[in-house]
Amino acid sequence: MASHPFIDLLADRKIRYLWIGECLSALGNQLSGMALIWLAVGLAGSGAALLTTVSNAVLLAVSLLSGAFVDRYRPKTVMIATDIVSAFFAVLPLLLAVFFPISLVSLVLSIVGLSACSALFQPALQSSVPSLAVTTGRIQGLNGLLDATYRLSRLGGPFLAGILSLFLPTLHFLTANALSFLVSAAAIAQLNLPAEAPQPKRDSHSIWARLLLGVHATAEHGEIRRMLLANTLILMAWMPGLILGMPLLVAETGLTGLGLGGLSAVAALMGAYGAGDFLSNVLVSAHKPKRTGLFMFGGYILLGTMLAAVPLLMWTVPGTARLPAMMAAALLAGAGGPMFFLPMMTYVQTHIEPARLASVFRLRFALISAAMMLGSALAQPLFDAVGAGLVILSCGAFIAVVGIAGVLFSRDLEQPA
């Protein structure tokens, strides 16, 4: 572990401050996300899918429209400002509850604001990475470290939610999220980022042209196009299969075990997924596979098969062993994501010229938002038709099939230098 890139990066005070801020913000977002979905499930059942549909629609729109606007301001200013505004939107349902009953409308308003702020925050964060990394050799490690904060939150957030749910009303998870944004803003304020001059206010490219820059940048890279396509398809199934599927599975079946039930049972399943997600990230960040394509798409095969195993185990494992068995499957499913994501990021960064990288990542972000928006929109009729268990099983099988196709077409990708 002494040679792990995370050790060197966290020894850097600037990076350590950023990491602390990102960890707190990501943890608060996990608490808020689980609370909003759980509250929406109680209000509207499968109609809770509206929240994720709206969230990803906002992410898509703002990611396409905000580029020229955000570039006018220094990254540090943007990050602090969006954290403060996010804190307001996080507690908006709580503030409205003083005057009106909690409704799906107040939850949607909150998610719209949080999603818009997230789409503004990310470009500012990514533009800070090169100056924080200092050397090109540390950029890959820093990307892995920043990604690890979100994966760590998937582990800590659900378990913390399970503990807090024992004595704190679910609505006040939103208060915890607001506080995390404020602490994050304070941590980012201490960063010693270079005071870059703001970019010109005029952008010579239209919105559509800026998106097409990413398409043109991948024109000669068939493998990268296949990676982006696979990633898009997976996320379309991942949203209903995991993010929406697990809470609805617990709500429909009344799943209990280990003294847990309701939101705490959801937290146990999602926390197990987060544990596999984070541990895999740490290991993959320091690993360069010899057969990159086989390794990457093998991660999707693992993710899909283990996700499909969750409802199968619920139907077949008896008694008190049921929830632990489902948690074990969720843990293994979580391990598959970083096996694809980190090698993909490295491959793109080492095969696309630096001047065109930003356009490729904007394209990827737009594809991600569109995929999850479509997955959320399809979720409600699927859940109503066949129930959460069969939806999760089908989504897992679909992910595994995409992984198998990837292994067949991209098993021997060129290893980055």
C-alpha positions, 0 to 999 in steps of 0.5 A: 500500500506504500506505493499506492497512488492515493497515499502520495496524493493525500499527502498533498494538502491541496488535494486532501482539502478537496478530497475532504470536501468531496467526501462530505458532499458525496456522503450528504448526497447519498443521504439526501438521495435515499431520503428523497426516493424513500419519501417519494415511494411513500407518496407515489409508489412506483411514481417515485421514478419521476424524481430520477427522470427529472434529475437526469433531464436537468443534468442533461439540459444544464450540461449542454447549456452551462459550458460557456456560462461556467467558463466565465468564472474561476473554478473555486468560485463556482464550486463554493457558490454551487455548494451554498445554493445546493444547501438551500435546495437540499432543505427546500422540502423541509422549509415548505413542510412548515406551511404545506404537507410534504408532496411529490412537488416539493421533492421534485423542486429539490431534486431540480435544484440539486441536479442543476448545481451538480451539473455546474459543479462538475465542470469546475471540479474537472478543470481544477484537476490538472493544476491539483495533480501538478504532473501528468503522471498523477492525473490518473491517480487523482481521477481514481481518488475523486471517483473513490469519494463517490464510491465510498459514499455509496458504502458510508451513505446507506449504512449511515442512513440505516443508523440515522433512521433508527432515531432521526426522521427521514425528512431530516436527512435533507438537513444533514445533506445541507450541512455537508454542502456548507462544510464542503464549501468551507473546505474548498475555500481553503484550497490554494488554486491558481487564480486563472483569468475567467474565460471570454464571455462569448463562445464561438460554438453553438450548443449543438456544435459543442456537443458534436465536438465530442462526436468528432473527437471519437471519429477515429477511435472505434474502441472508445465509441464502443466503450461509450455505447456500452457505458450508456446502455449499462446505465440505462439498466442500472438506474431501474435495476439498482437505484430504483429497484432496491427500494421498491423491492423492499417496499413490495416484499416487506423484506426484513433480516438482521433486525432490519426492515424498511429503509434500514433494509434498503440501506443494508443492500445499498451499503453492501453494493457500495462496499464492493464498489469502493474496495474494487476502486482502490484495487483497480486504481493501482492495477494495469490489466494485461488484457484491458478489454477482457478485464473491463467488460468482465466487470460488467459481466460480474455486475450484471450476474450478481445484480440478477442474483439479488431477487433470485436469492430473495425467492430461494434462500429461506429465513434469516439467511435471505438478507445476508445472501442478497447483501453478498450478491450486492457486494460482488455486483458493486465490484464490477463497476470500477473494473470498467470505469477506471480503465475506460477513463485511462484509455480515453485520456491516453488515446484522445489528444488533450485539447479534445478531451473535454469535449469527449467528457461532455459527450459522455456526461450528456449520454449518461444523463440521457441514459439514466433519464430514459431508464427512469422513464421506463421504470414505472411502467415496468415496475407496474407490469411485472414488479421490482424483482423481475425488473432487477433480474431483467436489468442484471441479465441485460448488463451481463449480455452487454458485458459478454458482447464487449468481451467478444469485440474488445477483449484485447485493447491496446494497453496505454503507455 
